[in-house]
Amino acid sequence: MDIIKKYVDSFNADDEQIYANLVDNEHAYEWMKEEIPVFECPDKDIERAYYFRWWTFRKHLKLTEDGYVFTEFLPKVGWSGKHNTINAAVGHHIYEGRWLKNSGKYLGDYIRFFLSEKEQSHKYSAWMIYAALQMCKITGNYDLGDDFLSKICEYYDYWEETHGADRDKFWSYDGRDAMEFSISGTLPNKVSRKGIRPTLNSYMCADAYAIAEFARMAGKNDIAQKYTEKYEALKSMINSKLWENGFYRAFHYFDGEDIGKLFEAHKNESPRELIGYIPWMFSIPPVGRESVFDLLIDENSFHSKYGLMSAERSHERFLYEVNHECLWNGYVWPYATSQTLTAMYNMIREYPDTEKYKDMYCRLLRQYACSHTLTKEDGRVVSWIDEVRHPLRDEWSSRSILRDDGWKPGRGGYERGKDYNHSTFCDLVISGIVGVHGDNELKLSPNIPSDWEWFKLSNLHFNGGVYTIEYNKANGITVNA
């Protein structure tokens, strides 16, 4: 029995298939065998989570009259748009899906869909254009349509029209960052404030960089220069204004406040939150600030037994009480965990003298892999991914809340968060552990756990070729086409 079938049979046996889209459980093996890179390693927790996340990812693939799209929730939820899509995790979907054999087909449609749905594509903050560029580097195909460049410029400009605080700043609410009830963004009386946050500002900085790259490839140097200037201005603002007291922070305000005086007025009230690592996803910070990653293994800061907490444990409002199932005041979110680990592998790859963080990356990825479980009422432990984990006990918190409330239709219905598609994992293995990257040429910057003697990644589709990458501790890495 091949390794994919072994895991698929196990997952299918444990699954209650409630909702099926293009590829149901019966056809999961055939689809995965055709599409995914095959990964084998000595750590069976990481290996199992890797196949489980591909198994859940294909559940969200839909073929519609608008082409292929990916969903976030399997049941229809009231806050989704056409085809049950939500743009909040589109960057994660593209990063994960770019490793599929037919990623250009699936994700090309998906990107074009959101570019044609202006309101829906701006409902939540996202790094869609930068993610599209990273996908193109893997597929080798940068042609996403004759009007692609004009559409991504329109997409960016609409963000400026609706969320531009001034020339070089963007505002967002924590809830529109898909990060409801944060410590920084929501006051004790549950009032949300606008914020100049590391989220949307980093995403727009990255998207401006990507638009400039697409424009250069199209020979549109005037457009490239325009968006390069936007990129540089945002990068400067993030590094000078949002970096306060040794961390990237969110600064919030009410309408009518003087934004020019915002950072000085509120510099002592903004907590350290996991969103402070987002700038490293896009290589925005200057060299020399990398020591903040040490906080990820500090139990007084972001580290807990059950994962990386979205806000520091030491803050006085950590886990403040609020009647809601989606809380970003210290709870553990796979969305944020995968953002932070993406930032970390990018930091290790792009910044000098960061070798010491390789082992930390592997440890945190293993912890993340081990979090992909649920203990059933009969005591069986099954593979699981859901919305949010409690940082102090082994519980998928939103699941407990929604179940105890009777799985109400208005909150998403039965098993709303089951197989939730709101984060990455497979990319963290392929890009992070194996270290695959490149532009026209396959490159490797691996972060291999020190206790691994071997690994193997095969059926890797990159720039028109199919590769097998093998590691043996005695002989190092070999790449075969």
N, C-alpha and C positions, 0 to 999 in steps of 0.2 A: 504493500500500500504506500503510495507516495505521501509526502508530508502534508500537502494541501488537503488531500482527501481525509487523512487522519484527523486533522483539526476540524474540517468542515463537518464530518460525521459527528464529531463530539458536540460541536456547537448546535447543529440541527437537533440532536437528541435532547439537548437541554432547553430548547427554545419553544416558546409559545408564539407561533407566528400569527400575529393579529392583523398586520397590515402588510400587503405585498405590492411592490411597484414593478419595475421592468424585469428584475431578476429575483425570483422567489427562492426559497430555501432549496427546493428540489433542483434548481439549476445553478445554485451558488458555486458548486465545485467546478463545473464546466467553464463558467465565466471567470472565476479566479485563476484556474489553470491557464487560460488564454491570456489574461490581462496582467497579472501581478508579478513583480520580482519575487523569486523564491529565496527565502532567508533561512539559514540554519545556524545555530550557535549553541554553545554549551549551557547558556542560561535559559532554562525552559520557561521561566516566568516572562522574560522579554520575548522569547520566541512565540509563546502562546498568545500574548497580547498583540503581537504583530499580526498574526493571522486572524485573530478575533476582530481587530479593527478593520482589516480589509473585508472580512465577512459582514460587518455592520455597515461599512461604507457603501457596498453595492446595494444594500437595502434602500438607499436614498436616491438611487439613479432612476430618473423618470424620462420617458420619451413622450414629448408633447407636440402639439401643433407648432410650437416655437422651437422645436429641437430638444436636445437633451438638457436637463437641469438636475440639480441636486437639492434635496430638501434638508431641513434641519431637524424637524420633528416628523415622525411617521404619521401620526394622526393629524388631521386638519386642525389648526389652531386659529383662533380669531384674529390674531395680530399678524398673520402671514399674508402674503399677496398672491398673485396669480400662480397657479400650480402648487400652492402651499409653500412657496419660496420665501426666504428671509435672507437679507443680504448681510446680516451681522457676521456670519462665519465664512463668507465667500472667500476671504484670503486663506483661511485654513483649508477649505475645500480644494482650492487650486493647488496649494502646496502639497497636499496629500495626493490628489488625483494626478498630478503631473508625472508620477512614476508609472502610471498605467500604460500599457502598450498602445491603446487608442486614446490617450489623453487629449491629443489635439482635437479629435472628433467630439468627445464629451465636453471638454472644458471650453473649446472654441464656441460651441453653441451656448454654453452657460454664460460666458462672458458677454457675448453679443446680446443675449436675452436681457441681462441687466443694463447694458448700455441703451437698450430700447425702452426700458421701463424707468423713466427718470425719477418719479416719485418713490418707487419701490427701492431703487438702487441708492437712494439717499436717506432711507428711513433710519438706518443705523450707520455708525462709523465703520469704515472698512479700508483695507489696503489693496483694493482689487487690481489696480493698474500695475503696481509693483509686482504683485503676485503673478499677473499675466506675463510680465517680462521674464520672471524666473521660470515660468513654464516654457516659454519660447526657447530659453537657453537649453532646456533638456530635450525638447522635440527637434530643435534646429529649424523650425518653421516660424518666421515672424510675420507671416502674411495672415492676418485675421480679418481681412475684408478690405475692399477698396476705400471705404469711408471710415475705417477704424481710427485713423489719426484724428480726424475731425470729431468723431464721437467721443474719444477720450479727452479731448480738449473741452468739449461741451460738458462732459461729466465733471471735470475739475472746476470749470468756471461756475457751474451750478452750485458746487460746494462754496465757492467764494461768495456768490450772491446770497446764499441762505445762511452761511455760518462764518462768514468773514468778520472778525472783530475789528480789524483794521488791515493795513497792507500786508503785514507779516504774521498775523495771528488768526487762529480759528477757535471758536467756542463750541462747546458741546455740553449736554447734560450727561450725568453718569448713566442714566437709564438709556439714553440714545447711543451710548458706547456699549450697550448690552451689559452694563455693570450697575444695576439698580442698588439703591440703598448703600452706597459706599460711605465711608467715614468722611471723606473730604467733600463729597458733592451733596450730601443730604444732611440737613440740620436736625437736631433732636426733635423738632416739631414736624418732621417728615417733609419739610419743604426743600425741594431740589433747587440748586442755583446753577446758573451758567458757569462754565469753567474754561480757562485756558489750560488744557490738560495734555499730558504727554501722549495721550491716545490719538485723537484726531489730528493734532499737529504733527506727530510723527508720521501718521499715515499719509497726510497731504504732502509732507516733505518727500517721502518715498515715492509717492505717485508723480510728483513734479519731476523728480529724477528720471523715472521710467518714461514719462511722456517725452522728455528731452532725448532720451536714448532712441525711442521709436521714431522721433522726428529726424534725428541724424541719419538713421538707416533709410529713411524715405527721402533724404536729400533736402529736407525742409529746415535749413540752418537758422532761419529767422525764428521759427517756432521753437527749435531747440534752444536758442539763446534766451528766448522769453521764459521758458520753463526752467532753464538752468538758473536764471536769476531768482525765480520764485523759490527754487530748491535752496539756494544759498542763503536767502533771506530767512527762510523758516529754520534752517539748520542753525544759523547764528542766534535767532531768537530762542530756540529750544535750549541751546547750550549756555546762553547768558542769562535768560530770564527764568526758565523752569528748573535750572540747576541751583538749588538753594541748600546751604548747610550740608553739602556732600551727598545730595540725592536729587533725582528728577521728581518733581512734585507737581500736583495740580493746584491751581489758584482759582478760587471761585468768587463770584460777585453777583450782585443784583443789578438789573437794568437801572441805568442812571448813574452808576458809579463811574468814576474816572479810571478808565483802563490804563492810562498812562501811569497812574499811581498805584495800580493794583498790586504789583509784586512787592512793593515796599509795605503797603498797608496790611497785607495778609501773609507775610513771609513766616510769621511765627505760629500760624494756626494750621498749616498744611501738613498732614501726617505722611509718613512713609508708607506707600502702598505698592503692590507688586507691579502696577502699571509703570513704575519708575524704571523698569528694565526694558520697556518697549523700544526706546531709541536705539538700543544695540541690535535689534532685529534688522535695522537698516543702516548700520555703521554711521550713525549720526554723531555720537559722542567723540570728543578728541581722545587721543591716547593719554592714559594716566588716571582714569576714573574707574578702572576695572575692579578695584578692591571692594566695591559695593556688592559684588557677587558673593563675598564671604558671608553676607547676611543671610543667604539662602540656606545655610546650615546652622544658623544661630536660632535656638529655640525661643529666645526672647524677641526675635524679629519675625522671620517668615517660615521657619521650619517647624513642622509638626510631625507626629507619628504617621498621620494620614495624608500628608502632602504639603505643598507650598500654600501658605495662607495668603489670602488676597490683601490683608492688612496686617500690620505688626501686632503681635500678641501684647506688647507692652503698652499699647495705646489705651487710654481710659475708656474709649468708646468701642473697643474690640467686642464684637458679637452683641452690640446693643440690640435691645428688643424691638422687633417690628413684626407685624402680622403679614408676612409675605413669604412665598416659597423661594424667591430669588434674592439672595442677600450677598453683597460684596463687602461686608464689614469684617472680614476675617475668615470667611468660609473658603473651602478649597474647591477651585473650579478647574476642570480639565482645560477649559478655554485659556485661562491665564497661565496654567502650568505649561501648556504647549507653547504659548507665546514666550514665556521666560526661558524655556529650554531652547527654543529657536534663537532667541537673543544670545544665549550662552554659546551655542555651537558657532554662531556667526562671529561672536567676539573672539573665541579661541582661534578661528580660522583667519580673521582679518587683522587682529591686533598683535603686536609683538609681546614676547615675554609672558604668555598666558598658558604655558604648558601645565602649570600647577592646577589649572581648572579642569583639565581633561578627566581626572579621576572623579572630581566632584560631579561633572556632567553625567558620567556613567552611573554613579550612585543615585543621583536624583532621577535619572531615567528608569533605573530599576525600581525605585520606590513608586514611580508613576505606573509602571507596568503592574506592580503588585496591587495597585489600587483598583484594578479592573476586575473586581469580584463582587459578588452578592451572596450572602448566606440566606438560603431559603428557609421557610418555616419548618421544613423537615430536616434541617441541618446540612443539606447539601450546599456546597460552595460552587457556584457557577461563574463563568466569565460574564462581565457586565460593564456597561458604560451608561451613565445617566448624567444628570445636570450638575449637581453640586454635592460635595461631601462635607460632613461636619469635621472640623479640625481636631476635635477632642474625643471623638468616639467613632467607631466603625459603622457609619450610617450614611446612606445617600439621603441627605436631608430633605430635598424637595420631594423625593419619592414618598417619604414618610408623611410629610404634610399633605400631599395630594391624596394619598391613599386614605389617611384618616379623615379627610374631608369628603370621601365617597367618590373620588375621581369625577368631579363635576364637569359636565361638558363645557361650561364657560371657562374653565381653567385648562382645557385641553383634552379632557376625557380620560378614558381608561389607559393606564400605563403611558402617560404623556411623555415621560423622559426616557423610556426604554430605547436602547440603541441610539442614543442622542448623537447627532452629527454636528458637533459644536467645537471640535478641537482636532489636533493631529496626534498621531503616534508613529505611523509607518514612516513618515518623513523624518522623524527624529532618529529613527534607526538608519535609514538610507543616507540622509545628509549628515547626521550627527555621529553615529557609531562608525559606519563604513566611510563616511566623509565624501560622498559623491557630489561633485559640482563641476562647473566648467561652462565655457561658452565656445561652441564649435569643437572643443577638444575635451575629452573626459579627464578630469583631475580628481585626485583623492587627497583629503586632509582628515585622516581617520582619528577617532577618539576611542581606542580599544581598551576595554576593561583590563586591568593589569593581571587578573586571574584567568583570562581567556587564553586557551591554547590555540584556538582556531575559530574561524567562521567562514561561511560561504554565502555569497549573494549571486544568484544566477537569473537568467531571463530578464536582465536589466536592459531596457530599451533606452538608448541615448543617441540622439542626433543621427538616426537612421541605422545605427548598429545595434547588435545584441551582444551583451557582455556577461562574462562570469568573473567575479572578483573573489579570490580565495586568500585567506590569511592562515598562516601557520607560524607559531611563535618562533620556531627554529629558523625558518627561511623567509619570513616576512610576507609581503603581499604580492600576489601575481594577478595580472589582468589578461584575460583571454577573450578574443572576439569570436 
